Amino acid sequence: MSPSPLISAAELHDLFEMGRAPVVLDIRFTLQTGSDRAGYEAGHIPTAQFVDLDADLAAPPDHGSGASRNDPNHRGRHPLPDAETFVAAMRSAGVSDDSSVVVYDAGPATAAARAWWLLRYYGHADVRVLDGGLNQWIAEGFALGTEPSIVAAGSFTARSSLARVLDVDDVLEFAQNNILLDARAPERFRGEVEPVDPVAGHIPGAVNRPTTENVDADGRFLAPEVLDGTFGGLVPEGKDVAVYCGSGVTAAHQILALELAGIDAALYPGSWSGWITDPARPRA
């Protein structure tokens, strides 16, 4: 059985106590205000390095053009970063190829899951998400640090990918023959409201499954057997699964929940914000 992609606050604290602290990355971010460096500076898990989601875990919005306009890695609000950018960010944060890495945000891991997924996308298997995030660390009574942590540069390299992507050209056919999950709120999926993107709606054939249903009231992931029961009703046996959201960030949270349920899923990186960049693509 594969190790869990999650780690509890108590387990992480024990690693510190035993002198086996992993590389810890703070990925605090909100859709409304962006990357939260100020929150990190006000208090973070000791030794944690701040990683800017907008700058380090994404390329500039819509930076693809011409021949790359249909590349799912280069469209939308949070395109995937290229290898050079991501490798530099990980090395700066002290990550090496043999590092054990723990990523967290304030909770419930919607941003941290993006870092988890990208590390796997670039070949790093030893990465876990702090279940419940910083809120859970604080709830357990563990100390915060306020001083910047100085770390030696890591030697991280991009290796064979451990994560799958769904190309934009394959999205419609995939939705017809498999299960394409839309991880946004139901009202956004239905097109009743759209607070972020210029066009409302969803990709034809997609099935709505909000990421908010992955966690409990404390922002911790539901038990694997509960998630398995939930996703089991959406994913018939023999069907492949892919996930999208607004910009490819919270969809990683859904992929993490699916992994806990024992289901492997791909990411459509461009997600809704990338899909609507071409007016010829259908919308429901």
PASEBA-1860 file (N, C-alpha, C; in nm, 3 decimals):
! residues 284
1> MSPSPLIS> 0.084/-0.120/0.000/0.000/0.000/0.000/0.088/0.124/0.000 ~ 0.055/0.221/-0.085/0.136/0.343/-0.094/0.117/0.428/0.030 ~ 0.222/0.502/0.072/0.207/0.590/0.187/0.101/0.696/0.158 ~ 0.037/0.745/0.263/-0.064/0.848/0.245/0.000/0.977/0.195 ~ -0.068/1.050/0.107/-0.017/1.181/0.065/-0.040/1.289/0.170 ~ -0.099/1.251/0.285/-0.126/1.346/0.392/-0.035/1.320/0.511 ~ -0.013/1.426/0.591/0.055/1.414/0.719/-0.021/1.500/0.818 ~ -0.039/1.451/0.939/-0.109/1.529/1.041/-0.013/1.627/1.107
9> AAELHDLF> -0.070/1.726/1.175/0.012/1.822/1.247/0.096/1.752/1.354 ~ 0.036/1.656/1.423/0.109/1.584/1.527/0.224/1.504/1.469 ~ 0.202/1.440/1.354/0.309/1.363/1.290/0.423/1.454/1.246 ~ 0.389/1.571/1.191/0.494/1.664/1.149/0.571/1.715/1.271 ~ 0.501/1.747/1.377/0.568/1.794/1.499/0.662/1.686/1.553 ~ 0.619/1.561/1.549/0.705/1.451/1.596/0.833/1.443/1.515 ~ 0.824/1.466/1.384/0.944/1.463/1.301/1.042/1.571/1.343 ~ 0.992/1.690/1.376/1.078/1.796/1.428/1.144/1.752/1.558
17> EMGRAPVV> 1.065/1.693/1.647/1.116/1.651/1.777/1.224/1.544/1.764 ~ 1.212/1.459/1.662/1.309/1.351/1.641/1.429/1.394/1.558 ~ 1.434/1.522/1.519/1.544/1.570/1.438/1.538/1.523/1.294 ~ 1.418/1.489/1.248/1.400/1.440/1.112/1.309/1.533/1.032 ~ 1.322/1.662/1.056/1.233/1.759/0.993/1.245/1.755/0.840 ~ 1.133/1.750/0.771/1.137/1.757/0.625/1.156/1.902/0.581 ~ 1.170/1.921/0.452/1.162/2.056/0.395/1.014/2.094/0.397 ~ 0.984/2.208/0.459/0.845/2.251/0.474/0.822/2.376/0.390
25> LDIRFTLQ> 0.717/2.373/0.309/0.686/2.483/0.218/0.550/2.542/0.254 ~ 0.547/2.674/0.270/0.425/2.748/0.302/0.368/2.803/0.172 ~ 0.246/2.759/0.135/0.187/2.795/0.006/0.059/2.877/0.030 ~ 0.058/2.961/0.130/-0.066/3.034/0.159/-0.106/3.126/0.043 ~ -0.235/3.119/0.011/-0.287/3.188/-0.109/-0.439/3.195/-0.097 ~ -0.497/3.306/-0.143/-0.642/3.313/-0.155/-0.676/3.364/-0.295 ~ -0.790/3.320/-0.345/-0.833/3.361/-0.478/-0.854/3.512/-0.483 ~ -0.897/3.570/-0.371/-0.929/3.712/-0.370/-0.804/3.801/-0.367
33> TGSDRAGY> -0.702/3.761/-0.291/-0.587/3.848/-0.270/-0.455/3.792/-0.323 ~ -0.454/3.667/-0.366/-0.332/3.608/-0.421/-0.243/3.550/-0.313 ~ -0.116/3.537/-0.344/-0.020/3.475/-0.253/-0.004/3.558/-0.126 ~ 0.000/3.490/-0.010/-0.006/3.557/0.120/0.129/3.557/0.190 ~ 0.222/3.634/0.136/0.354/3.644/0.201/0.342/3.714/0.336 ~ 0.251/3.812/0.346/0.234/3.883/0.473/0.192/3.787/0.583 ~ 0.104/3.692/0.550/0.063/3.593/0.649/0.180/3.507/0.693 ~ 0.265/3.471/0.599/0.385/3.393/0.631/0.475/3.470/0.726
41> EAGHIPTA> 0.497/3.597/0.698/0.586/3.678/0.781/0.530/3.700/0.920 ~ 0.397/3.698/0.933/0.334/3.717/1.063/0.344/3.592/1.151 ~ 0.365/3.477/1.090/0.378/3.354/1.167/0.365/3.232/1.080 ~ 0.462/3.140/1.091/0.464/3.021/1.006/0.524/2.904/1.084 ~ 0.509/2.785/1.029/0.571/2.668/1.090/0.723/2.687/1.086 ~ 0.791/2.665/1.199/0.936/2.686/1.202/1.007/2.612/1.089 ~ 1.102/2.678/1.029/1.186/2.635/0.916/1.115/2.641/0.782 ~ 0.983/2.670/0.780/0.910/2.672/0.653/0.961/2.782/0.562
49> QFVDLDAD> 0.962/2.751/0.434/0.999/2.848/0.331/0.872/2.889/0.256 ~ 0.858/3.019/0.230/0.741/3.066/0.159/0.759/3.044/0.009 ~ 0.657/2.990/-0.055/0.656/2.970/-0.200/0.537/3.047/-0.256 ~ 0.563/3.134/-0.348/0.461/3.221/-0.407/0.389/3.145/-0.518 ~ 0.262/3.116/-0.497/0.188/3.038/-0.596/0.185/3.109/-0.731 ~ 0.159/3.239/-0.730/0.148/3.312/-0.855/0.280/3.315/-0.933 ~ 0.391/3.331/-0.861/0.520/3.346/-0.928/0.595/3.215/-0.948 ~ 0.581/3.122/-0.853/0.662/3.000/-0.853/0.586/2.875/-0.900
57> LAAPPDHG> 0.455/2.874/-0.880/0.375/2.756/-0.912/0.283/2.780/-1.030 ~ 0.306/2.887/-1.103/0.226/2.918/-1.221/0.307/3.007/-1.314 ~ 0.279/2.997/-1.442/0.335/3.089/-1.540/0.245/3.211/-1.548 ~ 0.290/3.319/-1.611/0.203/3.436/-1.627/0.074/3.398/-1.700 ~ -0.039/3.457/-1.663/-0.166/3.421/-1.726/-0.163/3.438/-1.877 ~ -0.218/3.336/-1.947/-0.232/3.342/-2.093/-0.102/3.374/-2.164 ~ 0.011/3.323/-2.112/0.136/3.361/-2.177/0.163/3.284/-2.305 ~ 0.079/3.186/-2.334/0.093/3.116/-2.462/0.032/3.196/-2.575
65> SGASRNDP> 0.087/3.183/-2.692/0.032/3.252/-2.809/0.077/3.176/-2.933 ~ 0.017/3.207/-3.045/0.059/3.146/-3.170/0.048/2.995/-3.163 ~ 0.159/2.927/-3.191/0.158/2.781/-3.199/0.124/2.717/-3.066 ~ 0.146/2.790/-2.954/0.122/2.730/-2.823/-0.015/2.763/-2.766 ~ -0.101/2.828/-2.845/-0.228/2.875/-2.787/-0.317/2.760/-2.740 ~ -0.300/2.642/-2.798/-0.380/2.528/-2.754/-0.306/2.437/-2.656 ~ -0.188/2.480/-2.613/-0.113/2.402/-2.516/-0.179/2.419/-2.380 ~ -0.228/2.312/-2.317/-0.299/2.326/-2.190/-0.211/2.379/-2.079
73> NHRGRHPL> -0.079/2.374/-2.096/0.011/2.426/-1.994/0.027/2.577/-2.001 ~ -0.027/2.640/-2.104/0.005/2.780/-2.127/-0.117/2.866/-2.152 ~ -0.231/2.827/-2.098/-0.350/2.908/-2.111/-0.421/2.915/-1.976 ~ -0.500/3.022/-1.958/-0.577/3.036/-1.835/-0.509/3.125/-1.733 ~ -0.571/3.133/-1.615/-0.522/3.224/-1.511/-0.399/3.172/-1.438 ~ -0.383/3.041/-1.431/-0.266/2.983/-1.363/-0.206/2.872/-1.448 ~ -0.146/2.906/-1.561/-0.081/2.803/-1.643/0.028/2.731/-1.564 ~ 0.058/2.608/-1.602/0.166/2.538/-1.535/0.298/2.609/-1.559
81> PDAETFVA> 0.383/2.618/-1.455/0.515/2.678/-1.475/0.604/2.586/-1.558 ~ 0.695/2.645/-1.632/0.788/2.560/-1.705/0.889/2.501/-1.607 ~ 0.962/2.401/-1.653/1.054/2.329/-1.565/1.159/2.421/-1.505 ~ 1.212/2.513/-1.584/1.318/2.602/-1.535/1.269/2.685/-1.417 ~ 1.148/2.741/-1.428/1.093/2.824/-1.321/1.068/2.742/-1.196 ~ 1.007/2.626/-1.213/0.972/2.545/-1.097/1.097/2.490/-1.029 ~ 1.191/2.442/-1.106/1.315/2.389/-1.049/1.386/2.497/-0.969 ~ 1.394/2.618/-1.023/1.461/2.728/-0.952/1.391/2.759/-0.820
89> AMRSAGVS> 1.257/2.757/-0.821/1.183/2.785/-0.698/1.206/2.678/-0.593 ~ 1.206/2.553/-0.635/1.227/2.444/-0.540/1.369/2.446/-0.484 ~ 1.466/2.471/-0.568/1.604/2.479/-0.519/1.620/2.593/-0.420 ~ 1.560/2.707/-0.450/1.567/2.823/-0.361/1.505/2.791/-0.225 ~ 1.404/2.706/-0.225/1.337/2.668/-0.100/1.408/2.553/-0.028 ~ 1.519/2.505/-0.084/1.598/2.402/-0.019/1.561/2.260/-0.054 ~ 1.484/2.242/-0.160/1.441/2.108/-0.198/1.546/2.041/-0.287 ~ 1.584/1.920/-0.252/1.674/1.837/-0.333/1.600/1.712/-0.377
97> DDSSVVVY> 1.663/1.635/-0.463/1.596/1.515/-0.515/1.566/1.413/-0.406 ~ 1.646/1.414/-0.299/1.623/1.316/-0.192/1.548/1.376/-0.073 ~ 1.494/1.496/-0.089/1.424/1.562/0.021/1.286/1.502/0.045 ~ 1.251/1.492/0.173/1.113/1.469/0.212/1.050/1.606/0.227 ~ 0.937/1.628/0.159/0.877/1.761/0.154/0.737/1.756/0.212 ~ 0.703/1.858/0.292/0.567/1.878/0.341/0.522/2.016/0.297 ~ 0.403/2.023/0.239/0.348/2.150/0.192/0.221/2.181/0.271 ~ 0.198/2.311/0.296/0.077/2.349/0.368/0.032/2.487/0.325
105> DAGPATAA> -0.095/2.516/0.353/-0.147/2.652/0.343/-0.224/2.678/0.472 ~ -0.311/2.778/0.472/-0.386/2.804/0.594/-0.486/2.693/0.623 ~ -0.523/2.616/0.522/-0.626/2.514/0.528/-0.741/2.560/0.441 ~ -0.803/2.471/0.366/-0.800/2.324/0.371/-0.713/2.260/0.263 ~ -0.603/2.321/0.225/-0.505/2.263/0.132/-0.538/2.285/-0.014 ~ -0.628/2.377/-0.047/-0.658/2.401/-0.188/-0.539/2.459/-0.262 ~ -0.454/2.537/-0.193/-0.333/2.588/-0.255/-0.217/2.490/-0.239 ~ -0.205/2.431/-0.121/-0.096/2.336/-0.096/-0.102/2.219/-0.192
113> ARAWWLLR> -0.222/2.177/-0.228/-0.235/2.065/-0.321/-0.175/2.096/-0.456 ~ -0.175/2.224/-0.496/-0.111/2.262/-0.622/0.039/2.231/-0.615 ~ 0.103/2.264/-0.502/0.246/2.235/-0.487/0.269/2.084/-0.484 ~ 0.184/2.012/-0.412/0.193/1.865/-0.409/0.186/1.809/-0.550 ~ 0.088/1.855/-0.629/0.070/1.801/-0.763/0.188/1.837/-0.853 ~ 0.237/1.960/-0.844/0.348/2.002/-0.930/0.477/1.928/-0.896 ~ 0.503/1.906/-0.769/0.621/1.828/-0.734/0.613/1.689/-0.796 ~ 0.497/1.629/-0.792/0.480/1.499/-0.855/0.488/1.510/-1.008
121> YYGHADVR> 0.433/1.615/-1.063/0.438/1.636/-1.207/0.583/1.643/-1.255 ~ 0.669/1.702/-1.172/0.811/1.711/-1.208/0.893/1.600/-1.143 ~ 0.826/1.491/-1.103/0.897/1.368/-1.070/0.934/1.345/-0.925 ~ 0.885/1.428/-0.832/0.925/1.412/-0.692/0.816/1.339/-0.616 ~ 0.845/1.219/-0.569/0.744/1.134/-0.506/0.726/1.162/-0.357 ~ 0.833/1.204/-0.289/0.830/1.216/-0.143/0.776/1.353/-0.102 ~ 0.647/1.371/-0.117/0.582/1.498/-0.079/0.447/1.466/-0.017 ~ 0.417/1.535/0.093/0.290/1.517/0.162/0.229/1.653/0.194
129> VLDGGLNQ> 0.098/1.653/0.210/0.021/1.773/0.241/-0.017/1.771/0.387 ~ 0.005/1.883/0.457/-0.034/1.893/0.597/-0.186/1.898/0.606 ~ -0.247/1.796/0.662/-0.391/1.785/0.669/-0.447/1.890/0.764 ~ -0.534/1.976/0.713/-0.588/2.085/0.794/-0.506/2.210/0.791 ~ -0.387/2.202/0.735/-0.304/2.320/0.715/-0.256/2.386/0.843 ~ -0.218/2.512/0.831/-0.165/2.586/0.945/-0.269/2.597/1.056 ~ -0.396/2.606/1.020/-0.500/2.614/1.122/-0.496/2.494/1.216 ~ -0.469/2.376/1.162/-0.462/2.257/1.244/-0.336/2.256/1.329
137> WIAEGFAL> -0.225/2.304/1.273/-0.100/2.315/1.349/-0.122/2.405/1.472 ~ -0.189/2.518/1.451/-0.217/2.611/1.560/-0.314/2.548/1.660 ~ -0.418/2.479/1.610/-0.517/2.416/1.697/-0.453/2.311/1.788 ~ -0.346/2.248/1.742/-0.275/2.148/1.822/-0.184/2.212/1.927 ~ -0.171/2.346/1.921/-0.089/2.417/2.018/0.058/2.423/1.986 ~ 0.096/2.395/1.861/0.236/2.396/1.823/0.282/2.538/1.789 ~ 0.410/2.562/1.812/0.465/2.697/1.801/0.476/2.744/1.656 ~ 0.472/2.875/1.639/0.497/2.939/1.510/0.629/3.014/1.516
145> GTEPSIVA> 0.690/3.033/1.400/0.809/3.115/1.389/0.775/3.242/1.313 ~ 0.851/3.347/1.337/0.831/3.472/1.264/0.957/3.517/1.191 ~ 1.069/3.459/1.227/1.194/3.496/1.161/1.209/3.419/1.030 ~ 1.264/3.483/0.927/1.290/3.410/0.802/1.385/3.294/0.826 ~ 1.358/3.182/0.765/1.444/3.065/0.778/1.543/3.063/0.662 ~ 1.669/3.059/0.696/1.774/3.055/0.594/1.809/2.909/0.567 ~ 1.798/2.869/0.442/1.831/2.731/0.406/1.932/2.730/0.292 ~ 2.009/2.624/0.288/2.101/2.607/0.176/2.022/2.571/0.051
153> AGSFTARS> 2.069/2.616/-0.062/2.000/2.586/-0.187/1.997/2.436/-0.210 ~ 1.883/2.388/-0.259/1.869/2.247/-0.288/1.921/2.213/-0.426 ~ 1.912/2.086/-0.460/1.962/2.039/-0.590/1.852/1.969/-0.669 ~ 1.728/2.016/-0.650/1.613/1.955/-0.716/1.629/1.954/-0.867 ~ 1.589/1.843/-0.929/1.590/1.834/-1.075/1.455/1.782/-1.122 ~ 1.416/1.821/-1.242/1.292/1.771/-1.301/1.317/1.632/-1.357 ~ 1.230/1.539/-1.318/1.244/1.400/-1.360/1.115/1.352/-1.427 ~ 1.108/1.225/-1.456/0.990/1.170/-1.523/0.865/1.196/-1.440
161> SLARVLDV> 0.761/1.242/-1.506/0.641/1.285/-1.437/0.569/1.171/-1.367 ~ 0.514/1.203/-1.248/0.432/1.109/-1.172/0.286/1.152/-1.171 ~ 0.253/1.249/-1.257/0.116/1.299/-1.265/0.075/1.307/-1.412 ~ -0.057/1.302/-1.435/-0.108/1.303/-1.572/-0.181/1.433/-1.603 ~ -0.173/1.475/-1.730/-0.248/1.591/-1.776/-0.339/1.550/-1.892 ~ -0.449/1.622/-1.905/-0.542/1.605/-2.016/-0.525/1.722/-2.110 ~ -0.490/1.693/-2.236/-0.469/1.797/-2.335/-0.603/1.859/-2.375 ~ -0.602/1.989/-2.400/-0.725/2.060/-2.435/-0.792/1.999/-2.558
169> DDVLEFAQ> -0.714/1.951/-2.652/-0.773/1.893/-2.773/-0.848/1.764/-2.746 ~ -0.825/1.703/-2.631/-0.888/1.575/-2.598/-1.003/1.589/-2.498 ~ -1.027/1.712/-2.451/-1.122/1.732/-2.341/-1.263/1.687/-2.377 ~ -1.317/1.731/-2.491/-1.456/1.699/-2.526/-1.477/1.549/-2.546 ~ -1.385/1.485/-2.615/-1.396/1.341/-2.635/-1.385/1.268/-2.502 ~ -1.294/1.316/-2.417/-1.278/1.253/-2.285/-1.408/1.263/-2.207 ~ -1.471/1.381/-2.208/-1.595/1.400/-2.133/-1.708/1.311/-2.184 ~ -1.705/1.279/-2.311/-1.808/1.193/-2.369/-1.790/1.047/-2.327
177> NNILLDAR> -1.664/1.006/-2.311/-1.635/0.863/-2.290/-1.589/0.828/-2.150 ~ -1.556/0.929/-2.071/-1.505/0.905/-1.936/-1.570/1.003/-1.839 ~ -1.504/1.033/-1.729/-1.561/1.122/-1.628/-1.473/1.245/-1.613 ~ -1.527/1.359/-1.653/-1.459/1.488/-1.637/-1.526/1.561/-1.521 ~ -1.455/1.577/-1.411/-1.509/1.641/-1.292/-1.476/1.790/-1.291 ~ -1.577/1.870/-1.263/-1.562/2.015/-1.244/-1.563/2.039/-1.094 ~ -1.451/2.091/-1.041/-1.434/2.101/-0.897/-1.482/2.232/-0.838 ~ -1.547/2.317/-0.917/-1.591/2.447/-0.869/-1.724/2.436/-0.791
185> APERFRGE> -1.763/2.548/-0.732/-1.891/2.555/-0.660/-2.006/2.529/-0.757 ~ -2.114/2.469/-0.709/-2.227/2.434/-0.798/-2.283/2.552/-0.875 ~ -2.293/2.669/-0.811/-2.350/2.784/-0.880/-2.262/2.835/-0.994 ~ -2.131/2.815/-0.980/-2.042/2.850/-1.091/-2.053/2.746/-1.202 ~ -2.060/2.620/-1.164/-2.078/2.515/-1.265/-2.205/2.539/-1.346 ~ -2.314/2.575/-1.279/-2.441/2.597/-1.348/-2.444/2.727/-1.427 ~ -2.344/2.813/-1.406/-2.341/2.940/-1.478/-2.429/3.047/-1.418 ~ -2.475/3.026/-1.295/-2.561/3.124/-1.231/-2.483/3.246/-1.185
193> VEPVDPVA> -2.359/3.225/-1.143/-2.269/3.333/-1.105/-2.130/3.301/-1.160 ~ -2.052/3.404/-1.184/-1.912/3.384/-1.222/-1.832/3.503/-1.171 ~ -1.777/3.490/-1.049/-1.708/3.603/-0.986/-1.567/3.628/-1.035 ~ -1.512/3.537/-1.116/-1.370/3.548/-1.152/-1.349/3.558/-1.302 ~ -1.407/3.468/-1.377/-1.382/3.461/-1.521/-1.487/3.538/-1.600 ~ -1.454/3.583/-1.723/-1.546/3.667/-1.800/-1.665/3.594/-1.860 ~ -1.663/3.461/-1.860/-1.772/3.381/-1.916/-1.814/3.278/-1.812 ~ -1.946/3.260/-1.797/-1.998/3.163/-1.701/-2.033/3.033/-1.771
201> GHIPGAVN> -2.043/2.925/-1.692/-2.083/2.796/-1.747/-1.983/2.688/-1.717 ~ -1.991/2.579/-1.795/-1.897/2.468/-1.775/-1.871/2.396/-1.907 ~ -1.775/2.307/-1.906/-1.741/2.229/-2.025/-1.850/2.125/-2.048 ~ -1.904/2.115/-2.169/-2.009/2.017/-2.195/-1.966/1.875/-2.158 ~ -2.054/1.805/-2.089/-2.027/1.668/-2.049/-1.965/1.654/-1.913 ~ -1.923/1.766/-1.852/-1.859/1.760/-1.721/-1.961/1.731/-1.611 ~ -1.912/1.675/-1.501/-1.993/1.645/-1.383/-1.940/1.729/-1.267 ~ -2.030/1.795/-1.196/-1.987/1.882/-1.087/-1.959/1.802/-0.959
209> RPTTENVD> -1.844/1.828/-0.898/-1.809/1.770/-0.768/-1.720/1.873/-0.695 ~ -1.781/1.962/-0.614/-1.704/2.070/-0.550/-1.596/2.017/-0.456 ~ -1.483/2.087/-0.452/-1.376/2.048/-0.360/-1.418/2.064/-0.214 ~ -1.516/2.148/-0.187/-1.561/2.166/-0.048/-1.615/2.037/0.011 ~ -1.652/1.943/-0.073/-1.704/1.815/-0.024/-1.594/1.715/0.010 ~ -1.468/1.758/-0.006/-1.356/1.668/0.024/-1.314/1.672/0.170 ~ -1.356/1.776/0.243/-1.303/1.800/0.378/-1.414/1.816/0.480 ~ -1.376/1.805/0.608/-1.472/1.827/0.716/-1.473/1.973/0.758
217> ADGRFLAP> -1.544/2.004/0.865/-1.558/2.142/0.910/-1.425/2.203/0.954 ~ -1.327/2.120/0.989/-1.195/2.169/1.030/-1.098/2.178/0.914 ~ -1.144/2.150/0.794/-1.056/2.158/0.678/-0.969/2.037/0.657 ~ -0.998/1.928/0.727/-0.921/1.805/0.710/-0.994/1.711/0.613 ~ -0.918/1.637/0.537/-0.978/1.548/0.439/-1.062/1.441/0.506 ~ -1.173/1.408/0.443/-1.256/1.300/0.492/-1.180/1.168/0.483 ~ -1.222/1.070/0.558/-1.156/0.940/0.559/-1.160/0.879/0.419 ~ -1.055/0.804/0.381/-1.050/0.745/0.247/-1.175/0.664/0.212
225> EVLDGTFG> -1.229/0.590/0.309/-1.346/0.509/0.278/-1.469/0.596/0.250 ~ -1.475/0.713/0.314/-1.586/0.806/0.287/-1.571/0.866/0.148 ~ -1.450/0.908/0.116/-1.424/0.964/-0.018/-1.448/0.858/-0.125 ~ -1.407/0.737/-0.097/-1.429/0.628/-0.193/-1.577/0.609/-0.220 ~ -1.658/0.616/-0.115/-1.801/0.602/-0.133/-1.861/0.716/-0.211 ~ -1.810/0.838/-0.187/-1.861/0.955/-0.258/-1.824/0.951/-0.406 ~ -1.697/0.928/-0.433/-1.652/0.926/-0.572/-1.701/0.801/-0.645 ~ -1.722/0.694/-0.571/-1.768/0.571/-0.634/-1.898/0.588/-0.708
233> GLVPEGKD> -1.983/0.677/-0.657/-2.109/0.701/-0.724/-2.097/0.785/-0.849 ~ -1.983/0.849/-0.866/-1.962/0.934/-0.983/-1.875/0.868/-1.089 ~ -1.796/0.771/-1.048/-1.696/0.711/-1.138/-1.728/0.563/-1.159 ~ -1.796/0.528/-1.267/-1.823/0.387/-1.296/-1.693/0.310/-1.317 ~ -1.696/0.184/-1.285/-1.577/0.099/-1.302/-1.535/0.098/-1.449 ~ -1.406/0.113/-1.470/-1.352/0.110/-1.606/-1.342/0.246/-1.673 ~ -1.392/0.351/-1.606/-1.386/0.485/-1.663/-1.265/0.560/-1.610 ~ -1.200/0.634/-1.697/-1.089/0.720/-1.656/-1.147/0.849/-1.599
241> VAVYCGSG> -1.064/0.922/-1.523/-1.110/1.045/-1.457/-1.011/1.157/-1.483 ~ -1.066/1.276/-1.509/-0.986/1.398/-1.518/-1.060/1.508/-1.444 ~ -0.988/1.609/-1.401/-1.046/1.715/-1.319/-1.004/1.851/-1.372 ~ -1.098/1.946/-1.364/-1.064/2.086/-1.389/-1.138/2.173/-1.288 ~ -1.099/2.298/-1.281/-1.165/2.394/-1.193/-1.168/2.527/-1.267 ~ -1.139/2.637/-1.198/-1.134/2.765/-1.266/-1.002/2.789/-1.336 ~ -0.892/2.753/-1.268/-0.760/2.782/-1.326/-0.659/2.670/-1.305 ~ -0.704/2.554/-1.256/-0.612/2.442/-1.239/-0.547/2.433/-1.103
249> VTAAHQIL> -0.591/2.516/-1.007/-0.534/2.513/-0.873/-0.614/2.420/-0.783 ~ -0.742/2.454/-0.759/-0.820/2.371/-0.668/-0.849/2.232/-0.726 ~ -0.837/2.217/-0.857/-0.853/2.084/-0.917/-0.751/1.986/-0.860 ~ -0.633/2.036/-0.822/-0.532/1.949/-0.763/-0.580/1.895/-0.628 ~ -0.660/1.974/-0.557/-0.719/1.929/-0.431/-0.811/1.810/-0.456 ~ -0.886/1.818/-0.568/-0.975/1.708/-0.605/-0.894/1.583/-0.641 ~ -0.783/1.602/-0.711/-0.699/1.489/-0.749/-0.639/1.423/-0.625 ~ -0.604/1.505/-0.526/-0.553/1.450/-0.400/-0.662/1.369/-0.330
257> ALELAGID> -0.784/1.422/-0.326/-0.894/1.348/-0.263/-0.922/1.218/-0.337 ~ -0.916/1.223/-0.469/-0.935/1.101/-0.548/-0.826/0.999/-0.519 ~ -0.703/1.045/-0.502/-0.595/0.952/-0.469/-0.620/0.886/-0.333 ~ -0.669/0.963/-0.238/-0.703/0.905/-0.108/-0.809/0.796/-0.124 ~ -0.898/0.815/-0.223/-1.003/0.716/-0.249/-0.955/0.603/-0.338 ~ -0.828/0.607/-0.377/-0.774/0.500/-0.460/-0.801/0.516/-0.609 ~ -0.828/0.640/-0.652/-0.860/0.666/-0.792/-0.755/0.760/-0.851 ~ -0.692/0.717/-0.960/-0.593/0.799/-1.029/-0.665/0.893/-1.125
265> AALYPGSW> -0.630/1.021/-1.123/-0.698/1.119/-1.208/-0.598/1.213/-1.272 ~ -0.633/1.261/-1.392/-0.552/1.357/-1.465/-0.603/1.498/-1.439 ~ -0.520/1.596/-1.467/-0.556/1.737/-1.455/-0.565/1.800/-1.593 ~ -0.674/1.873/-1.618/-0.678/1.962/-1.734/-0.627/2.097/-1.685 ~ -0.501/2.130/-1.711/-0.438/2.246/-1.650/-0.503/2.381/-1.683 ~ -0.545/2.399/-1.807/-0.604/2.527/-1.844/-0.734/2.554/-1.771 ~ -0.810/2.448/-1.743/-0.938/2.455/-1.674/-1.032/2.555/-1.742 ~ -1.133/2.602/-1.669/-1.236/2.686/-1.731/-1.178/2.815/-1.788
273> SGWITDPA> -1.084/2.878/-1.716/-1.028/3.004/-1.763/-0.948/2.987/-1.891 ~ -0.889/2.869/-1.910/-0.818/2.841/-2.035/-0.913/2.799/-2.145 ~ -1.016/2.724/-2.108/-1.114/2.676/-2.207/-1.180/2.792/-2.280 ~ -1.217/2.896/-2.209/-1.293/3.006/-2.268/-1.208/3.105/-2.345 ~ -1.076/3.083/-2.351/-0.992/3.173/-2.430/-1.016/3.155/-2.580 ~ -1.074/3.041/-2.619/-1.108/3.018/-2.758/-1.261/3.020/-2.771 ~ -1.317/3.125/-2.832/-1.464/3.135/-2.841/-1.530/3.024/-2.922 ~ -1.449/2.949/-2.998/-1.506/2.839/-3.077/-1.535/2.716/-2.992
281> RPRA> -1.480/2.709/-2.873/-1.506/2.593/-2.789/-1.646/2.602/-2.728 ~ -1.718/2.490/-2.727/-1.855/2.494/-2.675/-1.859/2.512/-2.524 ~ -1.970/2.570/-2.477/-1.990/2.593/-2.336/-2.131/2.551/-2.297 ~ -2.144/2.495/-2.181/-2.276/2.454/-2.133/-2.315/2.542/-2.014
END
